[in-house]
């Protein structure tokens, strides 16, 4: 198939969606498809990530242009399918109009943008856009690509029409093979004790991610367990100054570590040294960082709104309500039991390795794309 993916900003500092979109495109290219990424902005990825030619005959190329018209012109009737990775971007409106003119079916992946929590952010602008244009773009789509059942349930209040399919994000298992051999490097870099219990937060420092709740919970827990350390990794989205002020004493004592955006070897080293991966988010689509932590063999502590039903259903993660007291108690409980951490990590790693690798997701997406192209009854209908 000739498949076009439209991503407004292909930049890892924009969070998980750009990484997930690129991972999916790479998987499809490895499976023999001709994949093109259209984007207005590219940064933070190597050329080898965004252009490839596989042994199976598949290819990946990336077209970068600030002009909406220029990017839209890249789509013609020779394309088999177009997938968008945002609802709100002007690029989606331009290219979807081109798809309709050229008779090319398209899929929209909202990636959590239509969840209840997200719709309450800048809600007036979003509802006006839906009324003027968004509903029509969605209704004409071959399908919505939803990440899981919780995301579908979040759409019910919007009364959207059309088809959808469910397919989660994935991650690259080979990147995390042997990661435990790196254990100790990151701790040494931070001057952390060998017996420290390291909580690892790896996401944007954004209020949506529950960073202030995590800070309050960690303050409570740290008073009772001197081994606890918190590593906050990720780009600042306006919250770092307040967090540094709140956690100033613990930071001065070397128990809270602000390390910024991690990539390359340092990212692997940090994950290797983590004991508990924490994400108390108020809203997620299907966070790739959680899948990566699972593949790396880490115990997961998540909020219910991380929307990771695979791990929740099989008791492969500690799912904690958004309450700082409960988070503090759960941190202390997991910190006190290496056996429990190992049980959680083994379950999560097995689930991720069996069903959440990019190869597995690529196979599923092929079937969904065929269903969209042939208007198959295998697609579900929004109700």
One Martini backbone bead per residue (centre of mass of N, CA, C, O) as a GRO file, in nm:
protein
  383
    1UNK     BB    1   0.099   0.034   0.016
    2UNK     BB    2   0.006   0.377  -0.004
    3UNK     BB    3   0.106   0.582   0.273
    4UNK     BB    4  -0.019   0.868   0.454
    5UNK     BB    5   0.123   1.082   0.704
    6UNK     BB    6  -0.006   1.335   0.936
    7UNK     BB    7   0.226   1.566   1.102
    8UNK     BB    8   0.275   1.866   1.219
    9UNK     BB    9   0.488   1.774   1.460
   10UNK     BB   10   0.818   1.629   1.446
   11UNK     BB   11   0.865   1.608   1.796
   12UNK     BB   12   0.961   1.482   2.103
   13UNK     BB   13   0.874   1.745   2.275
   14UNK     BB   14   0.554   1.679   2.213
   15UNK     BB   15   0.570   1.386   2.291
   16UNK     BB   16   0.425   1.081   2.210
   17UNK     BB   17   0.278   1.110   1.928
   18UNK     BB   18   0.526   1.143   1.736
   19UNK     BB   19   0.659   0.875   1.813
   20UNK     BB   20   0.420   0.694   1.738
   21UNK     BB   21   0.391   0.774   1.445
   22UNK     BB   22   0.677   0.690   1.361
   23UNK     BB   23   0.666   0.395   1.454
   24UNK     BB   24   0.438   0.314   1.261
   25UNK     BB   25   0.579   0.389   0.996
   26UNK     BB   26   0.818   0.198   1.029
   27UNK     BB   27   0.655  -0.064   1.045
   28UNK     BB   28   0.523  -0.041   0.763
   29UNK     BB   29   0.787  -0.034   0.603
   30UNK     BB   30   0.894  -0.313   0.704
   31UNK     BB   31   0.619  -0.447   0.566
   32UNK     BB   32   0.628  -0.305   0.252
   33UNK     BB   33   0.553  -0.007   0.256
   34UNK     BB   34   0.463   0.313   0.130
   35UNK     BB   35   0.585   0.586   0.323
   36UNK     BB   36   0.450   0.911   0.410
   37UNK     BB   37   0.553   1.214   0.565
   38UNK     BB   38   0.371   1.499   0.675
   39UNK     BB   39   0.533   1.816   0.767
   40UNK     BB   40   0.607   2.137   0.925
   41UNK     BB   41   0.799   1.991   1.151
   42UNK     BB   42   1.152   1.907   1.221
   43UNK     BB   43   1.283   1.741   1.522
   44UNK     BB   44   1.503   1.516   1.706
   45UNK     BB   45   1.564   1.344   1.449
   46UNK     BB   46   1.700   1.123   1.260
   47UNK     BB   47   1.732   1.038   0.935
   48UNK     BB   48   1.702   0.725   0.995
   49UNK     BB   49   1.403   0.766   1.109
   50UNK     BB   50   1.270   0.930   0.832
   51UNK     BB   51   1.452   0.729   0.646
   52UNK     BB   52   1.378   0.430   0.447
   53UNK     BB   53   1.493   0.091   0.330
   54UNK     BB   54   1.368  -0.216   0.294
   55UNK     BB   55   1.394  -0.555   0.227
   56UNK     BB   56   1.070  -0.569   0.154
   57UNK     BB   57   1.033  -0.271  -0.010
   58UNK     BB   58   1.005  -0.063   0.185
   59UNK     BB   59   0.923   0.288   0.265
   60UNK     BB   60   1.060   0.604   0.397
   61UNK     BB   61   0.936   0.940   0.394
   62UNK     BB   62   1.000   1.301   0.440
   63UNK     BB   63   0.794   1.593   0.434
   64UNK     BB   64   0.899   1.939   0.451
   65UNK     BB   65   0.658   2.210   0.510
   66UNK     BB   66   0.495   2.515   0.583
   67UNK     BB   67   0.296   2.459   0.358
   68UNK     BB   68  -0.019   2.354   0.312
   69UNK     BB   69  -0.033   2.332   0.002
   70UNK     BB   70   0.223   2.163  -0.044
   71UNK     BB   71   0.136   1.917   0.125
   72UNK     BB   72  -0.134   1.855  -0.015
   73UNK     BB   73   0.001   1.801  -0.304
   74UNK     BB   74   0.116   1.507  -0.215
   75UNK     BB   75  -0.180   1.426  -0.271
   76UNK     BB   76  -0.312   1.150  -0.455
   77UNK     BB   77  -0.467   0.885  -0.626
   78UNK     BB   78  -0.217   0.685  -0.554
   79UNK     BB   79  -0.322   0.673  -0.286
   80UNK     BB   80  -0.466   0.455  -0.044
   81UNK     BB   81  -0.393   0.625   0.231
   82UNK     BB   82  -0.479   0.846   0.507
   83UNK     BB   83  -0.320   0.972   0.812
   84UNK     BB   84  -0.417   1.135   1.104
   85UNK     BB   85  -0.273   1.308   1.422
   86UNK     BB   86  -0.523   1.517   1.417
   87UNK     BB   87  -0.794   1.747   1.451
   88UNK     BB   88  -0.702   2.072   1.486
   89UNK     BB   89  -0.531   2.106   1.248
   90UNK     BB   90  -0.503   2.270   0.950
   91UNK     BB   91  -0.374   2.032   0.796
   92UNK     BB   92  -0.620   1.849   0.813
   93UNK     BB   93  -0.812   2.021   0.643
   94UNK     BB   94  -0.647   2.037   0.383
   95UNK     BB   95  -0.591   1.729   0.327
   96UNK     BB   96  -0.883   1.624   0.341
   97UNK     BB   97  -0.981   1.785   0.098
   98UNK     BB   98  -0.790   1.645  -0.098
   99UNK     BB   99  -0.895   1.358  -0.058
  100UNK     BB  100  -1.179   1.410  -0.165
  101UNK     BB  101  -1.092   1.501  -0.452
  102UNK     BB  102  -0.908   1.221  -0.498
  103UNK     BB  103  -1.039   0.962  -0.355
  104UNK     BB  104  -0.911   0.934  -0.056
  105UNK     BB  105  -0.888   0.763   0.211
  106UNK     BB  106  -0.939   0.838   0.569
  107UNK     BB  107  -0.769   0.872   0.888
  108UNK     BB  108  -0.832   0.943   1.242
  109UNK     BB  109  -0.612   1.033   1.518
  110UNK     BB  110  -0.674   1.187   1.817
  111UNK     BB  111  -0.504   1.116   2.074
  112UNK     BB  112  -0.715   1.241   2.308
  113UNK     BB  113  -0.856   1.514   2.198
  114UNK     BB  114  -1.171   1.393   2.266
  115UNK     BB  115  -1.163   1.394   2.545
  116UNK     BB  116  -1.302   1.525   2.815
  117UNK     BB  117  -1.058   1.677   2.928
  118UNK     BB  118  -0.965   1.808   2.659
  119UNK     BB  119  -1.242   1.959   2.597
  120UNK     BB  120  -1.194   2.157   2.857
  121UNK     BB  121  -0.969   2.274   2.680
  122UNK     BB  122  -1.052   2.526   2.510
  123UNK     BB  123  -1.363   2.470   2.447
  124UNK     BB  124  -1.481   2.686   2.261
  125UNK     BB  125  -1.296   2.647   2.016
  126UNK     BB  126  -1.362   2.346   1.974
  127UNK     BB  127  -1.673   2.363   1.935
  128UNK     BB  128  -1.665   2.556   1.699
  129UNK     BB  129  -1.498   2.379   1.510
  130UNK     BB  130  -1.686   2.139   1.505
  131UNK     BB  131  -1.931   2.294   1.389
  132UNK     BB  132  -1.788   2.410   1.123
  133UNK     BB  133  -1.579   2.131   1.053
  134UNK     BB  134  -1.505   1.873   1.221
  135UNK     BB  135  -1.753   1.687   1.178
  136UNK     BB  136  -1.719   1.661   0.871
  137UNK     BB  137  -1.438   1.535   0.870
  138UNK     BB  138  -1.515   1.287   1.042
  139UNK     BB  139  -1.758   1.178   0.871
  140UNK     BB  140  -1.561   1.137   0.605
  141UNK     BB  141  -1.420   0.927   0.733
  142UNK     BB  142  -1.342   0.597   0.733
  143UNK     BB  143  -1.199   0.642   1.025
  144UNK     BB  144  -1.130   0.598   1.358
  145UNK     BB  145  -0.833   0.594   1.555
  146UNK     BB  146  -0.843   0.412   1.840
  147UNK     BB  147  -0.667   0.304   2.132
  148UNK     BB  148  -0.937   0.247   2.309
  149UNK     BB  149  -1.217   0.211   2.495
  150UNK     BB  150  -1.196   0.472   2.668
  151UNK     BB  151  -1.192   0.659   2.420
  152UNK     BB  152  -1.468   0.586   2.312
  153UNK     BB  153  -1.630   0.672   2.564
  154UNK     BB  154  -1.540   0.979   2.541
  155UNK     BB  155  -1.719   1.030   2.267
  156UNK     BB  156  -2.027   1.011   2.340
  157UNK     BB  157  -2.086   1.326   2.406
  158UNK     BB  158  -2.036   1.427   2.093
  159UNK     BB  159  -2.201   1.283   1.869
  160UNK     BB  160  -2.058   1.118   1.662
  161UNK     BB  161  -1.995   1.012   1.329
  162UNK     BB  162  -1.908   0.682   1.232
  163UNK     BB  163  -1.616   0.508   1.216
  164UNK     BB  164  -1.416   0.247   1.388
  165UNK     BB  165  -1.101   0.158   1.551
  166UNK     BB  166  -0.887  -0.056   1.749
  167UNK     BB  167  -0.546   0.066   1.836
  168UNK     BB  168  -0.259   0.069   1.978
  169UNK     BB  169   0.029   0.129   2.082
  170UNK     BB  170   0.389   0.112   2.058
  171UNK     BB  171   0.713  -0.062   2.062
  172UNK     BB  172   1.062  -0.126   2.080
  173UNK     BB  173   1.210  -0.414   2.195
  174UNK     BB  174   1.517  -0.386   2.108
  175UNK     BB  175   1.587  -0.129   2.277
  176UNK     BB  176   1.540  -0.312   2.569
  177UNK     BB  177   1.754  -0.507   2.535
  178UNK     BB  178   1.971  -0.532   2.803
  179UNK     BB  179   1.923  -0.281   3.001
  180UNK     BB  180   2.034  -0.396   3.280
  181UNK     BB  181   2.343  -0.354   3.208
  182UNK     BB  182   2.310  -0.029   3.289
  183UNK     BB  183   2.309  -0.053   3.577
  184UNK     BB  184   2.429   0.249   3.764
  185UNK     BB  185   2.493   0.491   3.577
  186UNK     BB  186   2.273   0.699   3.655
  187UNK     BB  187   2.323   0.703   3.959
  188UNK     BB  188   2.612   0.804   3.941
  189UNK     BB  189   2.549   1.071   3.795
  190UNK     BB  190   2.356   1.162   4.056
  191UNK     BB  191   2.455   1.041   4.335
  192UNK     BB  192   2.322   0.767   4.403
  193UNK     BB  193   2.235   0.529   4.591
  194UNK     BB  194   2.222   0.187   4.566
  195UNK     BB  195   1.951   0.163   4.769
  196UNK     BB  196   1.774   0.319   4.607
  197UNK     BB  197   1.444   0.438   4.528
  198UNK     BB  198   1.338   0.481   4.194
  199UNK     BB  199   1.147   0.734   4.060
  200UNK     BB  200   1.000   0.753   3.723
  201UNK     BB  201   0.951   1.047   3.530
  202UNK     BB  202   0.842   1.039   3.168
  203UNK     BB  203   0.754   1.362   3.078
  204UNK     BB  204   0.585   1.624   3.068
  205UNK     BB  205   0.583   1.938   3.237
  206UNK     BB  206   0.249   1.903   3.303
  207UNK     BB  207  -0.053   1.928   3.450
  208UNK     BB  208  -0.180   1.673   3.310
  209UNK     BB  209   0.050   1.472   3.446
  210UNK     BB  210   0.050   1.516   3.772
  211UNK     BB  211   0.304   1.662   3.908
  212UNK     BB  212   0.184   1.786   4.173
  213UNK     BB  213   0.080   1.530   4.298
  214UNK     BB  214   0.351   1.385   4.301
  215UNK     BB  215   0.500   1.586   4.480
  216UNK     BB  216   0.316   1.554   4.730
  217UNK     BB  217   0.348   1.248   4.761
  218UNK     BB  218   0.655   1.244   4.790
  219UNK     BB  219   0.678   1.413   5.043
  220UNK     BB  220   0.533   1.212   5.222
  221UNK     BB  221   0.708   0.957   5.165
  222UNK     BB  222   0.999   1.075   5.227
  223UNK     BB  223   0.954   1.096   5.541
  224UNK     BB  224   0.942   0.757   5.566
  225UNK     BB  225   1.163   0.715   5.317
  226UNK     BB  226   1.508   0.764   5.259
  227UNK     BB  227   1.536   0.605   4.971
  228UNK     BB  228   1.382   0.805   4.814
  229UNK     BB  229   1.359   0.887   4.459
  230UNK     BB  230   1.312   1.160   4.217
  231UNK     BB  231   1.264   1.155   3.861
  232UNK     BB  232   1.246   1.435   3.632
  233UNK     BB  233   1.156   1.376   3.291
  234UNK     BB  234   1.143   1.649   3.072
  235UNK     BB  235   0.989   1.893   2.932
  236UNK     BB  236   0.897   2.221   2.979
  237UNK     BB  237   0.535   2.327   3.050
  238UNK     BB  238   0.537   2.553   3.306
  239UNK     BB  239   0.627   2.375   3.597
  240UNK     BB  240   0.920   2.378   3.712
  241UNK     BB  241   0.935   2.619   3.905
  242UNK     BB  242   0.713   2.519   4.102
  243UNK     BB  243   0.849   2.248   4.167
  244UNK     BB  244   1.114   2.360   4.280
  245UNK     BB  245   0.981   2.514   4.509
  246UNK     BB  246   0.834   2.272   4.645
  247UNK     BB  247   1.119   2.076   4.624
  248UNK     BB  248   1.372   2.222   4.742
  249UNK     BB  249   1.471   2.049   4.982
  250UNK     BB  250   1.493   1.774   4.829
  251UNK     BB  251   1.684   1.879   4.613
  252UNK     BB  252   1.915   1.969   4.804
  253UNK     BB  253   1.936   1.657   4.912
  254UNK     BB  254   1.922   1.465   4.647
  255UNK     BB  255   1.596   1.343   4.590
  256UNK     BB  256   1.558   1.547   4.353
  257UNK     BB  257   1.551   1.523   3.981
  258UNK     BB  258   1.630   1.744   3.722
  259UNK     BB  259   1.691   1.632   3.366
  260UNK     BB  260   1.515   1.661   3.143
  261UNK     BB  261   1.562   1.570   2.834
  262UNK     BB  262   1.572   1.235   2.718
  263UNK     BB  263   1.824   1.063   2.521
  264UNK     BB  264   1.944   0.792   2.421
  265UNK     BB  265   2.149   0.657   2.649
  266UNK     BB  266   2.025   0.809   2.895
  267UNK     BB  267   1.745   0.685   2.872
  268UNK     BB  268   1.830   0.391   2.921
  269UNK     BB  269   1.970   0.435   3.194
  270UNK     BB  270   1.724   0.537   3.348
  271UNK     BB  271   1.543   0.289   3.309
  272UNK     BB  272   1.736   0.082   3.437
  273UNK     BB  273   1.726   0.238   3.735
  274UNK     BB  274   1.441   0.191   3.771
  275UNK     BB  275   1.175   0.084   3.993
  276UNK     BB  276   0.948   0.313   3.930
  277UNK     BB  277   0.687   0.393   3.719
  278UNK     BB  278   0.540   0.724   3.687
  279UNK     BB  279   0.175   0.823   3.610
  280UNK     BB  280  -0.054   1.088   3.719
  281UNK     BB  281  -0.268   1.127   3.498
  282UNK     BB  282  -0.558   1.300   3.358
  283UNK     BB  283  -0.454   1.235   3.050
  284UNK     BB  284  -0.470   0.976   2.795
  285UNK     BB  285  -0.437   0.763   2.548
  286UNK     BB  286  -0.143   0.576   2.493
  287UNK     BB  287   0.140   0.553   2.652
  288UNK     BB  288   0.454   0.483   2.543
  289UNK     BB  289   0.624   0.496   2.805
  290UNK     BB  290   0.482   0.254   2.937
  291UNK     BB  291   0.566   0.040   2.733
  292UNK     BB  292   0.869   0.079   2.772
  293UNK     BB  293   0.875   0.012   3.074
  294UNK     BB  294   0.770  -0.275   3.036
  295UNK     BB  295   0.999  -0.379   2.847
  296UNK     BB  296   1.218  -0.300   3.081
  297UNK     BB  297   1.100  -0.410   3.365
  298UNK     BB  298   0.883  -0.224   3.513
  299UNK     BB  299   0.716  -0.084   3.757
  300UNK     BB  300   0.373   0.023   3.761
  301UNK     BB  301   0.240   0.365   3.819
  302UNK     BB  302  -0.103   0.460   3.776
  303UNK     BB  303  -0.358   0.610   3.646
  304UNK     BB  304  -0.675   0.563   3.517
  305UNK     BB  305  -0.602   0.794   3.276
  306UNK     BB  306  -0.389   0.625   3.101
  307UNK     BB  307  -0.521   0.402   2.933
  308UNK     BB  308  -0.423   0.074   3.029
  309UNK     BB  309  -0.595  -0.211   3.003
  310UNK     BB  310  -0.383  -0.436   2.979
  311UNK     BB  311  -0.265  -0.387   3.273
  312UNK     BB  312  -0.524  -0.370   3.445
  313UNK     BB  313  -0.665  -0.650   3.388
  314UNK     BB  314  -0.376  -0.813   3.482
  315UNK     BB  315  -0.230  -0.685   3.722
  316UNK     BB  316   0.040  -0.505   3.587
  317UNK     BB  317  -0.056  -0.258   3.770
  318UNK     BB  318  -0.064   0.031   3.963
  319UNK     BB  319  -0.381   0.166   4.033
  320UNK     BB  320  -0.422   0.517   4.114
  321UNK     BB  321  -0.582   0.747   4.240
  322UNK     BB  322  -0.629   1.105   4.240
  323UNK     BB  323  -0.442   1.093   4.532
  324UNK     BB  324  -0.191   1.181   4.740
  325UNK     BB  325  -0.224   0.972   4.965
  326UNK     BB  326  -0.246   0.718   4.786
  327UNK     BB  327   0.024   0.761   4.646
  328UNK     BB  328   0.203   0.751   4.893
  329UNK     BB  329   0.122   0.466   4.987
  330UNK     BB  330   0.201   0.318   4.723
  331UNK     BB  331   0.494   0.390   4.725
  332UNK     BB  332   0.562   0.253   4.996
  333UNK     BB  333   0.470  -0.030   4.922
  334UNK     BB  334   0.658  -0.077   4.676
  335UNK     BB  335   0.928  -0.002   4.817
  336UNK     BB  336   0.898  -0.250   5.038
  337UNK     BB  337   0.855  -0.454   4.767
  338UNK     BB  338   1.028  -0.641   4.548
  339UNK     BB  339   0.830  -0.865   4.478
  340UNK     BB  340   0.602  -0.687   4.370
  341UNK     BB  341   0.765  -0.550   4.149
  342UNK     BB  342   0.833  -0.811   3.994
  343UNK     BB  343   0.547  -0.902   3.933
  344UNK     BB  344   0.461  -0.657   3.770
  345UNK     BB  345   0.692  -0.654   3.557
  346UNK     BB  346   0.645  -0.934   3.432
  347UNK     BB  347   0.359  -0.889   3.332
  348UNK     BB  348   0.409  -0.634   3.159
  349UNK     BB  349   0.628  -0.751   2.973
  350UNK     BB  350   0.458  -0.976   2.845
  351UNK     BB  351   0.236  -0.802   2.722
  352UNK     BB  352   0.417  -0.617   2.547
  353UNK     BB  353   0.567  -0.849   2.385
  354UNK     BB  354   0.295  -0.974   2.259
  355UNK     BB  355   0.106  -0.679   2.178
  356UNK     BB  356   0.317  -0.390   2.184
  357UNK     BB  357   0.455  -0.407   1.925
  358UNK     BB  358   0.513  -0.280   1.616
  359UNK     BB  359   0.463  -0.539   1.460
  360UNK     BB  360   0.184  -0.602   1.578
  361UNK     BB  361   0.056  -0.328   1.498
  362UNK     BB  362   0.109  -0.342   1.193
  363UNK     BB  363  -0.076  -0.586   1.139
  364UNK     BB  364  -0.336  -0.455   1.239
  365UNK     BB  365  -0.337  -0.205   1.051
  366UNK     BB  366  -0.366  -0.351   0.786
  367UNK     BB  367  -0.653  -0.454   0.840
  368UNK     BB  368  -0.783  -0.177   0.886
  369UNK     BB  369  -0.712  -0.050   0.614
  370UNK     BB  370  -0.867  -0.255   0.442
  371UNK     BB  371  -1.143  -0.190   0.564
  372UNK     BB  372  -1.149   0.105   0.471
  373UNK     BB  373  -1.103   0.065   0.161
  374UNK     BB  374  -1.369  -0.158   0.164
  375UNK     BB  375  -1.597  -0.098   0.361
  376UNK     BB  376  -1.611  -0.276   0.606
  377UNK     BB  377  -1.792  -0.452   0.857
  378UNK     BB  378  -1.552  -0.452   1.072
  379UNK     BB  379  -1.643  -0.186   1.139
  380UNK     BB  380  -1.730   0.037   1.366
  381UNK     BB  381  -1.992   0.231   1.527
  382UNK     BB  382  -2.088   0.519   1.632
  383UNK     BB  383  -2.309   0.596   1.943
   0.00000   0.00000   0.00000
